[in-house]
Amino acid sequence: MNHQGFRVLLERARDGDRGAMDEVLSKLQPHLEPVARRYADPTRPVGTTTDLLQESCLRAWQKLDSFESDQDDEETFAMFRAWMAQIVRRLGMNAQRDRAAKKRIPSQKIKSLGPETEGAANADEAPEPSAPGPTPSAHVRAGETSRLLSEALDDLPDPVASQIVRMRHFEGLTIPEIAERLGMGAVRVRERHRSAMRRLRRRLGDSF
């Protein structure tokens, strides 16, 4: 895909041209929608995806001065797309955490599991046995590992490398597939992937 003139368009947006920013975001929308859908509320996936994208676009507009690139149009587009995807992921994870917190609030008084339950008159009143499968603590540990990895990826100095790692290890794409999707050479993709993996292993150690 030809992104000629993207740097000029981005500079206009940085200077306060809302029309230029809208054009930038319209170019990115097809790439950001799949990212946003991963964090959608299953009860209303379309609405939450749209809300997340709108909030992400507003956040990007507010933080636009923090994005820097001295690369050509193609590379700048790839870097800005990765930067925007990070914003979507951060806000999406926050939204998921907020929804989970609301679900943990009981809608009615919790029934005691103390002595009076143990002395129930019949089996129907006795507490049910624990369900098979992963324990809550296992889910917590898995969630913590995922959170640490996501934070480490967001902190990588190269947002394109962060996106490459996500596409390779979360989406299961091959290096050639990633190269085609990003419009980069496979050799450059492989080099940035290796560099990012070294940084992640130094930060996360045995947990990665």
URLIN-V916413 format. One record per residue. SS is DSSP state (h for helix, s for strand, l for the rest). OMEGA is omega in degrees with one decimal (999 if undefined). Layout:
# URLIN-V916413
ss=SS omega=OMEGA
ss=SS omega=OMEGA
This chain:
# URLIN-V916413
ss=l omega=-178.0
ss=l omega=-179.8
ss=l omega=-179.7
ss=l omega=179.2
ss=l omega=-176.2
ss=h omega=-179.8
ss=h omega=178.1
ss=h omega=178.9
ss=h omega=-179.6
ss=h omega=177.5
ss=h omega=176.8
ss=h omega=177.9
ss=h omega=179.3
ss=h omega=179.8
ss=l omega=175.8
ss=l omega=179.7
ss=l omega=-177.0
ss=h omega=177.7
ss=h omega=177.8
ss=h omega=179.1
ss=h omega=177.6
ss=h omega=178.9
ss=h omega=176.6
ss=h omega=-177.0
ss=h omega=178.5
ss=h omega=176.9
ss=h omega=-175.5
ss=h omega=-172.8
ss=h omega=179.8
ss=h omega=-179.9
ss=h omega=-174.9
ss=h omega=-178.6
ss=h omega=178.3
ss=h omega=178.1
ss=h omega=-178.2
ss=h omega=-177.8
ss=h omega=179.6
ss=l omega=-176.5
ss=l omega=-176.4
ss=l omega=173.8
ss=l omega=-177.8
ss=l omega=-178.8
ss=l omega=176.1
ss=l omega=-173.4
ss=h omega=-177.5
ss=h omega=-177.9
ss=h omega=-177.7
ss=h omega=176.5
ss=h omega=179.1
ss=h omega=180.0
ss=h omega=-178.8
ss=h omega=179.1
ss=h omega=179.4
ss=h omega=178.8
ss=h omega=179.5
ss=h omega=178.9
ss=h omega=177.7
ss=h omega=179.6
ss=h omega=178.4
ss=h omega=178.2
ss=h omega=-179.0
ss=h omega=-174.6
ss=l omega=-171.8
ss=h omega=-179.3
ss=h omega=-178.7
ss=h omega=178.2
ss=l omega=-179.8
ss=l omega=175.8
ss=l omega=175.9
ss=l omega=-178.6
ss=l omega=178.9
ss=l omega=-175.4
ss=h omega=-177.0
ss=h omega=-178.1
ss=h omega=178.6
ss=h omega=177.6
ss=h omega=-179.9
ss=h omega=-179.9
ss=h omega=-179.7
ss=h omega=177.0
ss=h omega=178.1
ss=h omega=178.2
ss=h omega=177.7
ss=h omega=179.3
ss=h omega=176.8
ss=h omega=178.5
ss=h omega=179.0
ss=h omega=-178.1
ss=h omega=-179.5
ss=h omega=-179.4
ss=h omega=178.2
ss=h omega=177.7
ss=h omega=176.9
ss=h omega=-180.0
ss=h omega=177.7
ss=h omega=179.6
ss=h omega=179.0
ss=h omega=178.7
ss=h omega=179.5
ss=h omega=179.5
ss=h omega=179.0
ss=h omega=-180.0
ss=h omega=-178.9
ss=h omega=179.0
ss=l omega=-176.3
ss=l omega=179.4
ss=l omega=178.3
ss=l omega=-177.4
ss=l omega=-179.7
ss=l omega=179.4
ss=l omega=-178.5
ss=l omega=174.5
ss=l omega=-177.2
ss=l omega=-174.3
ss=h omega=-176.7
ss=h omega=176.2
ss=h omega=-179.5
ss=h omega=179.7
ss=l omega=-178.6
ss=l omega=-174.3
ss=l omega=-179.5
ss=l omega=-174.6
ss=h omega=-178.5
ss=h omega=-177.6
ss=h omega=-178.0
ss=l omega=179.0
ss=l omega=-179.9
ss=l omega=176.6
ss=l omega=179.9
ss=l omega=179.9
ss=l omega=177.2
ss=l omega=177.7
ss=l omega=-177.4
ss=l omega=178.3
ss=l omega=176.6
ss=h omega=-179.7
ss=h omega=177.6
ss=h omega=177.0
ss=h omega=179.4
ss=h omega=179.7
ss=h omega=178.7
ss=h omega=178.8
ss=h omega=179.2
ss=h omega=178.1
ss=h omega=178.6
ss=h omega=-179.7
ss=h omega=-179.5
ss=h omega=179.9
ss=h omega=179.8
ss=h omega=178.6
ss=h omega=179.7
ss=h omega=178.2
ss=h omega=179.3
ss=h omega=-177.6
ss=l omega=177.6
ss=l omega=-178.3
ss=l omega=-179.0
ss=l omega=-178.2
ss=h omega=177.8
ss=h omega=177.7
ss=h omega=176.8
ss=h omega=179.6
ss=h omega=178.9
ss=h omega=179.6
ss=h omega=179.8
ss=h omega=-178.4
ss=h omega=-178.0
ss=h omega=-169.3
ss=h omega=177.4
ss=l omega=180.0
ss=l omega=176.6
ss=l omega=180.0
ss=l omega=175.8
ss=l omega=178.2
ss=h omega=178.1
ss=h omega=179.2
ss=h omega=178.0
ss=h omega=-179.6
ss=h omega=179.8
ss=h omega=-178.3
ss=h omega=-178.6
ss=h omega=-177.5
ss=l omega=-179.7
ss=l omega=175.5
ss=l omega=-178.4
ss=h omega=-179.6
ss=h omega=179.4
ss=h omega=178.3
ss=h omega=-178.6
ss=h omega=179.5
ss=h omega=-178.7
ss=h omega=176.2
ss=h omega=-180.0
ss=h omega=179.4
ss=h omega=179.7
ss=h omega=-179.5
ss=h omega=177.6
ss=h omega=178.7
ss=h omega=-178.9
ss=h omega=-179.7
ss=h omega=177.0
ss=h omega=-176.9
ss=h omega=-172.4
ss=h omega=176.7
ss=h omega=-174.6
ss=h omega=-178.6
ss=h omega=-178.5
ss=l omega=999
